[in-house]
Amino acid sequence: MSLTPAFLDELRARTSLSALIGRTVKIQKAGREYKACCPFHNEKTPSFTINDEKGFYHCFGCGAHGDAIRWMTDQRGLPFMEAVKELAQTAGMEVPAPDPRAAQRAEQAKGLHDVMAAAQSFFEDQLGGIDGAEARAYLQRRGISDATRRTFGFGYSPDSRGKLKVALRDFGDPMLIEAGLLIDPDGAEPEDSQARKRDSYDRFRGRLMLPIRDIRGRVIAFGGRIIGQGEPKYLNSPDTPLFDKGRTLYNIDRASPASRQSGRIIVVEGYMDVIALAQAGFAEAVAPLGTALTEHQIERLWKMADVPILCFDGDSAGQKAVIRAATRALPLLRPGMSLAFATLPGGQDPDDLIRAQGTTAMESVLASAEPLVERLWKHEQGVAPLDTPEQRAALKQRLSAITDAIAHSDVRAHYVQAFRERYDALFFARRQSGFTPGPRHNPRGASGGWQRDRRGNWKPPLPPAGTEARAIGESGMEQRLLRAILASLLRHPEQIALHRETLSGLQIADSALAQLLDAMIAASFRKETVERQGLLTILGQGEVYNMAKGMLRADTFTFTPHRITADPDRVARDLDEAVRVMAQGPELEAALAQATRRFESEVSEENFAEQQRMRALKADHDRRLAELAQSEDII
C-alpha cells in the first residue's frame, strides 16, 4: 500500500502527540511543551520533551526522536501500516485502499472485528453472572486477582450449544461461522439440495475464555480452558481471516512495549504461564498458541529482542519443544540474532516456581539462560551413549547436520568451531599450552599465551617444559597436509583468526613453515581482517617469503580446489577438518604413550581398556590423515 506524503502530514496534524504519549507515560506541562522521564531509557530526572506544535518528541539523554508514527512503531512495536491504521482510526481518517479488492477485504475484516468485540463482551458478562460461578472459583484457586482478570479480559462460555449464537444473532450465522465462533456441522452446502441442513452451534461451551489479541490490541480469536472434566483441555479458535495461529503470539500487544522497557522478551508454553508472570511483574512474556514455535513467530520475537529467552517446563515434553524451536531457528540465525534457553525446575511451571520461591527465583532462572549453541551441544551429547568410536562418530555427524542447517556463513563457521572445541575437549586430552577450548583466546596478559616483544610485535608462546607431544611435519603425509593447510590460509586469510587457538598450539618441525605460521597468527592479532598482500609484505624478502609466493602459484597444491569459483563454505568446512586432524596427531600419540606407561607399570583391566581405546583413536586418526593427505582436493 502506497501512502502519499499529504495523507501522512494530515494524519500527524490531526494527532495530539502529548495525548498519544500521555496514555502510557506520565507527562507534565512545561511552558509550551511537555516533559517526562524518558520511556526509552531509565532516568530519574526528566529529559524527554514533547512538542505538539512541531509534532515531535525528543530525549536529550538517549537521543530518542520521532513523531506520532515513530512513537507507535518504536514504543508500541507496531508495524508501520498498523501504526498508521490505528492513528487514522483515532483521528477519524480513512486509510486509502490500493484497489477495490483490498477495500472489500478491509471492510470484511472490520465486520469480523466487530463480531469478536461483541463476543468478548458476552463472555465477560457471563463470567460475572450465575453461570460463571465455577469459572470464578477456578480463577480464585489459581490466585488470579481481579485486576489481572480485567487486564487480560477473562470471560466464560456457558455450557450451551446456542447461547452465544442467540446473543449475537444480529450478525448472522455466516459471519459467526467465519469468525470461528460457531461450528457448521455440514460445512459447505450438501450435494443433495433436498437434504435437511443441520443447525450450527457454539464452538466454545463450558470454558474459561481468554481473548487473543493482535499487536494493536484487537480481539482476533479466543482460547478456552475446560472447566471440570472434558477434552480437549484447551481449545483455540480455528484459523480465520483475522487469526493465523502460526503467526500470532499470545499477549504480544502488551509484551511488545514492555520488552522495550526490560530489554528482553520471554517465551513460555501457554496462556496461564504468561498471566502468572505478568501478575508477578514480568510483563514481557508471550506464548505460542498450541503449536511449536514457527519461523514467523521467531522473526516476530526478534523484532522485540535480539535474543528471546525460551522458558519452558523442565519435563520431557517441555524440553522436546525447546529442541524443536532450536532446530527451527537454525536456518534463520544471523549475526546478533539467536535464542537463549532457561529451564524451570522439574515438574514446575512459572506459576509454581513464583508461588514457592517468589519472583527472585524466577529472575534467577531467566538470568541463567543458556545460549543456543550450548543447549544444542548438551542435547546432542545426551542423545546416545558415547562409549565406542562409532557412537562418537555419530555425535560428530549430528553436530555436522546442525551446522549444515545454518544458512548464514559467518554464523555457521563459528558454530563449527564451537562444536569442534567441545568435541575435542570431550574426547582428546589437551596439552597444557596456555590455550584451552572455550572462548576466543585474548593474548593480552594471558599466562603462557602470545606476548608482545619490545617492538610491539606478537610472538608465539614457548612450548611447555616436559611436553611429550612431538613436532608436526616429520612424516610425508603430515608434511603434505600441513603445507596444504598453510597454502589455503594464504589464499583465504579470513580463516586464520577462526583457527588461531588450535594453530597457536602446534609445534612444527620445519622452521620455514613454523615462521610462516607465526607471521600469519601475529598478523591476525594486529588486524581484524588479514589481507593476502599484507601477509606477504610482513614476510619481507627471503626463504619464507619465496615459499609463500610459491604456495600462491596457480599450480601449487592447496586444501580444496584453489580456483576463484571454489565454494567459500566448503573451504571453511575442509580447513576446519584438516586443522583439527593435524593438531590431534601429536596429542593422541602423547596420550597413547601415557596410557601404555600406566598399563606397563600396573597391569589391570581398566588400564588395558584405556590403552586399547587410545590405540583405536590413534588408528582412526591415522586413517583420516591419510585420506586427507591423499585427497584429490589437494592439488
MOCORDA-V906909 format. One record per residue. OMEGA is omega in radians with two decimals (NA if undefined). D_FIRST is the distance of its C-alpha to the first C-alpha in Angstrom with 1 decimal. Layout:
omega: <OMEGA/OMEGA>
d_first: <D_FIRST/D_FIRST>
//
This chain:
omega: <-3.14/3.14/-3.11/3.05/-3.13/3.13/-3.11/3.10/3.12/3.13/3.13/-3.11/-3.11/-3.09/3.03/-3.06/-3.14/3.11/3.13/-3.11/-3.12/3.08/-3.05/-3.11/3.10/-3.10/3.10/-3.09/3.10/-3.08/3.14/-3.13/3.00/3.09/-3.12/2.95/-3.00/3.10/-3.11/3.03/-3.10/3.07/3.13/3.12/-3.07/3.03/-3.10/-3.08/3.12/-3.13/-3.12/-3.10/-3.13/3.06/3.09/3.00/3.12/3.05/3.13/3.11/-3.07/3.10/3.11/-3.04/3.08/3.13/-3.08/-3.14/3.12/3.10/-3.11/-3.14/-3.08/-3.06/3.14/3.14/-3.12/2.92/-3.04/-3.07/3.10/3.10/3.14/-3.11/-3.12/3.10/-3.14/3.12/3.12/-3.10/-3.14/-3.14/3.08/3.07/-3.10/3.06/-3.06/3.13/-3.10/-3.13/3.10/3.11/3.12/3.11/3.14/3.13/3.11/3.13/3.12/3.11/3.13/3.07/3.10/3.11/-3.09/3.11/3.11/3.11/3.12/3.11/3.12/-3.11/3.12/3.11/-3.11/3.11/-3.14/-3.10/-3.09/-3.10/-3.06/-3.06/-3.10/3.11/3.11/3.11/3.10/3.13/3.13/3.11/3.13/3.11/3.12/-3.10/3.10/3.14/3.11/3.12/3.14/-3.11/-3.08/3.02/3.12/3.07/-3.14/3.05/-3.10/3.13/-3.06/-3.13/-3.02/-3.09/3.11/-3.13/3.14/-3.09/-3.08/-3.04/-3.12/3.13/-3.12/-3.11/-3.09/-3.13/3.11/3.08/-3.14/3.11/3.11/-3.09/3.07/3.03/3.07/-3.05/-3.12/-3.09/3.10/3.14/3.12/-3.12/3.11/-3.07/-3.14/-3.10/-3.14/3.14/-3.14/-3.11/3.00/-3.10/-3.08/3.09/-3.06/-3.11/3.10/-3.06/2.95/-2.97/3.06/3.07/3.03/-3.03/3.04/-3.07/3.14/3.11/3.13/3.13/-3.13/-3.12/3.10/2.95/-3.11/3.08/-3.11/3.04/-3.05/-3.09/3.10/3.12/-0.12/-3.13/3.08/3.13/3.10/2.97/3.02/3.04/-3.12/3.04/3.12/-2.89/3.00/-2.98/3.12/-3.13/-3.05/3.04/3.14/3.09/-3.10/-3.10/3.10/-3.08/-3.09/3.08/3.12/-3.12/3.12/3.05/-3.04/-3.11/3.13/3.02/-3.08/3.12/3.12/-2.94/-3.02/-3.09/-3.00/3.05/3.10/-3.06/3.11/3.12/-3.14/-3.13/3.12/3.08/3.11/-3.01/-2.99/-3.11/3.07/3.10/2.97/-2.98/3.05/3.12/3.00/3.14/-3.09/3.10/-3.13/3.13/3.10/3.10/3.11/3.12/-3.12/3.04/-3.12/3.14/-3.12/-3.10/3.08/3.13/3.05/-3.07/-3.11/-3.13/-3.11/-3.14/-3.06/-3.12/3.14/-3.12/3.03/3.11/3.11/-3.10/3.08/3.13/-3.14/-3.13/-3.13/-3.11/-2.99/-3.12/-3.07/-3.04/3.04/-3.06/3.10/-3.08/-3.12/3.06/3.01/-3.00/3.09/-3.08/3.09/3.08/-3.08/3.09/-3.11/2.96/-3.10/-3.13/3.12/-3.09/-3.12/3.12/-3.05/-2.99/3.08/-3.07/3.13/3.13/3.12/3.12/3.12/3.09/-3.13/-3.12/-3.11/-3.13/-3.12/3.04/3.14/-3.08/-3.12/-3.14/3.11/3.12/-3.13/3.14/-3.09/3.12/-3.09/-3.09/-3.04/3.07/-3.12/-3.02/-3.06/3.08/-3.14/3.12/3.11/3.08/3.10/3.07/3.14/3.13/3.12/3.11/3.11/3.11/3.11/-3.10/3.11/-3.11/-3.10/-3.04/-3.06/-2.99/-3.13/3.12/3.14/-3.13/3.13/3.06/3.09/-3.13/-3.11/3.13/3.13/3.14/3.14/3.14/-3.14/3.14/-3.11/-2.98/-3.06/3.11/-3.13/3.04/3.07/-3.04/-3.10/3.07/3.14/3.11/3.12/-3.12/-3.12/-3.10/3.06/-3.03/-3.02/3.06/-3.09/-3.11/3.10/-3.10/3.11/-3.14/3.06/3.00/-3.07/3.10/3.13/3.14/3.12/3.12/-3.11/3.13/3.01/3.11/-3.11/-3.14/3.06/-3.12/-3.12/-3.06/-3.12/3.10/-3.10/3.04/-3.11/3.13/-3.11/-3.11/3.12/3.13/-3.12/-3.10/3.14/3.12/3.12/3.12/-3.12/3.10/3.12/3.10/3.06/3.14/-3.11/-3.03/3.09/-3.13/-3.04/-3.08/-3.12/-3.09/-2.98/-3.09/-3.12/-3.11/-3.10/-3.11/-3.09/2.95/-3.03/-3.08/-3.10/-3.05/-3.14/3.10/3.12/3.11/3.13/3.14/3.12/3.14/3.11/-3.08/3.12/3.12/-3.13/3.07/-3.09/-3.02/3.12/3.13/-3.13/3.12/-3.08/-3.12/3.10/3.09/-3.13/3.11/3.12/-3.09/-3.12/3.13/3.09/-3.03/-3.08/3.10/-3.13/3.12/3.13/3.12/3.12/3.13/-3.10/3.10/-3.06/-3.05/-3.14/-3.13/3.07/-3.14/-2.95/-3.12/-3.06/3.14/-3.13/-3.09/-3.12/-3.13/-3.13/3.10/3.11/3.09/-3.12/-3.12/-3.09/3.09/3.12/3.13/-3.08/3.14/-3.12/-3.13/3.14/-3.08/-3.04/-3.05/-3.14/-3.13/3.12/3.10/3.12/3.14/3.10/3.11/3.13/3.12/3.11/3.11/3.12/-3.12/-3.14/3.14/3.13/-3.12/3.12/3.14/-3.13/-3.14/3.10/3.14/3.14/3.11/3.13/3.11/-3.14/3.08/3.13/3.11/3.14/3.13/3.11/3.12/-3.10/3.09/-3.12/3.09/-3.14/3.13/-3.12/-3.08/-3.12/-3.09/3.07/3.13/3.02/-3.00/NA>
d_first: <0.0/3.8/6.5/10.0/13.0/14.8/12.7/13.0/16.6/17.3/16.0/18.3/21.1/21.1/21.3/24.8/24.6/28.2/27.7/24.6/26.5/29.7/28.5/29.3/31.3/34.7/34.5/37.3/37.6/38.9/39.5/36.4/34.3/34.1/35.1/35.0/35.7/32.7/30.7/29.7/33.3/36.7/38.8/41.5/41.4/38.3/36.5/33.0/32.3/29.8/29.5/28.0/28.7/26.9/24.2/24.7/26.8/29.1/31.6/34.7/35.7/32.8/30.6/27.5/25.5/22.2/20.6/19.4/16.1/18.2/20.7/18.4/17.2/20.7/23.1/21.3/19.6/16.2/13.1/11.0/8.5/11.7/13.5/11.4/11.8/15.4/16.2/14.7/16.8/19.8/19.5/19.2/15.9/13.3/9.6/8.2/7.2/5.8/9.3/12.5/12.6/9.5/11.3/14.5/13.6/12.6/15.9/17.7/16.7/17.8/21.0/21.6/21.1/23.8/26.0/25.8/26.6/29.5/30.8/30.7/32.9/35.2/35.8/36.5/39.0/40.7/41.2/43.0/45.1/48.2/46.4/44.7/48.0/48.0/44.4/45.3/48.4/46.3/44.1/47.3/48.8/45.7/46.0/42.7/43.1/42.0/39.6/37.9/38.0/36.1/33.6/32.6/32.9/35.7/36.7/38.9/38.7/42.1/44.0/43.5/41.8/40.6/40.4/36.7/36.3/38.6/37.1/33.5/34.8/33.0/29.7/31.4/32.2/29.2/26.6/29.0/29.4/25.6/25.3/28.1/30.7/33.0/34.4/34.9/38.1/37.7/34.1/33.4/35.9/39.3/40.6/43.7/42.4/45.8/45.3/45.1/41.7/42.0/40.4/37.4/38.2/36.9/35.4/36.5/40.3/42.5/40.0/39.1/35.4/32.7/29.1/26.4/23.5/20.0/19.1/18.6/22.1/21.4/23.8/22.4/25.7/29.4/32.1/35.6/38.9/42.0/44.7/48.0/48.6/46.1/43.6/40.9/41.3/37.5/35.2/31.4/29.0/28.0/24.5/22.4/18.8/18.8/21.0/21.3/24.5/23.9/20.7/22.1/24.8/27.1/27.2/24.1/23.3/26.7/27.3/24.3/25.5/29.1/28.5/27.7/31.1/33.1/31.5/31.5/30.1/32.6/32.0/34.6/35.4/34.8/34.0/37.5/37.5/34.4/36.1/39.4/37.9/36.0/39.2/41.1/38.7/36.4/33.0/30.9/31.6/29.3/30.3/29.0/29.3/32.3/31.2/31.7/29.2/26.4/24.6/21.3/23.4/25.1/22.0/20.9/24.4/24.3/21.5/24.2/27.3/28.4/31.2/30.7/34.1/34.8/37.6/38.9/42.3/45.2/46.2/45.9/42.8/41.0/41.9/40.8/37.4/37.4/38.3/35.6/33.0/34.6/34.7/31.0/30.1/32.1/29.7/27.0/29.4/28.8/30.7/30.8/29.0/31.4/32.9/36.1/38.3/40.5/43.0/44.5/48.2/49.2/48.9/46.9/43.4/42.0/43.6/47.0/47.0/46.0/48.6/51.3/50.8/48.3/45.1/47.0/47.5/43.8/42.9/45.5/43.9/40.5/42.2/43.9/40.8/41.4/39.1/37.6/40.1/43.0/42.0/41.5/44.9/46.7/45.3/46.3/49.6/50.4/49.4/52.8/56.2/56.6/60.3/60.6/59.3/57.3/55.6/54.7/53.4/51.2/49.8/49.1/47.3/45.1/44.2/43.3/41.1/39.2/38.8/37.8/34.8/33.4/31.0/31.0/34.3/35.3/34.8/36.7/39.5/40.1/40.1/42.7/44.8/44.6/45.7/48.4/49.9/50.0/51.5/54.1/55.0/55.5/57.7/59.3/61.5/60.2/62.5/63.0/61.7/59.6/56.4/55.3/52.3/49.5/47.3/47.3/50.8/51.0/54.1/54.6/57.6/57.4/60.9/61.9/58.7/58.0/59.5/59.5/62.7/64.2/62.0/58.8/58.4/57.4/60.3/60.3/62.2/65.7/66.3/67.5/71.2/72.6/69.6/70.5/67.6/68.7/67.0/64.4/65.1/68.7/68.2/67.0/63.9/62.8/63.5/61.4/58.4/58.6/58.5/55.5/53.7/54.5/53.6/50.2/49.7/50.6/48.0/45.3/46.3/43.1/44.7/47.8/46.4/45.2/48.8/50.6/52.2/53.7/54.8/56.4/58.8/60.1/63.7/64.1/67.5/66.8/66.8/64.7/61.9/62.2/61.9/58.8/57.1/58.1/56.6/53.3/53.1/54.2/51.5/48.8/50.0/49.8/46.3/43.2/42.6/45.7/45.9/48.4/50.0/50.3/52.3/54.7/55.2/56.2/58.7/60.4/63.2/65.5/65.8/62.6/60.6/62.1/61.4/57.7/57.5/59.2/56.7/53.8/55.5/53.7/56.7/57.1/56.2/53.2/51.5/48.9/48.5/48.2/46.3/43.2/41.2/42.4/39.8/39.5/38.9/42.2/44.0/43.1/44.2/47.4/48.3/47.8/50.2/52.8/53.0/53.4/56.1/57.9/58.0/59.2/62.4/64.6/63.4/64.2/67.6/68.4/67.3/69.4/72.4/72.1/71.9/74.9/77.0/76.2/77.4/80.5/81.4/80.7/80.7/78.5/76.2/73.3/74.0/74.5/71.2/69.4/71.2/70.2/66.6/66.6/68.3/65.6/62.8/64.7/65.2/61.5/60.7/63.2/61.9/58.3/59.6/61.4/58.4/56.3/59.1/59.7/56.1/55.2/52.2/54.7/55.6>
//
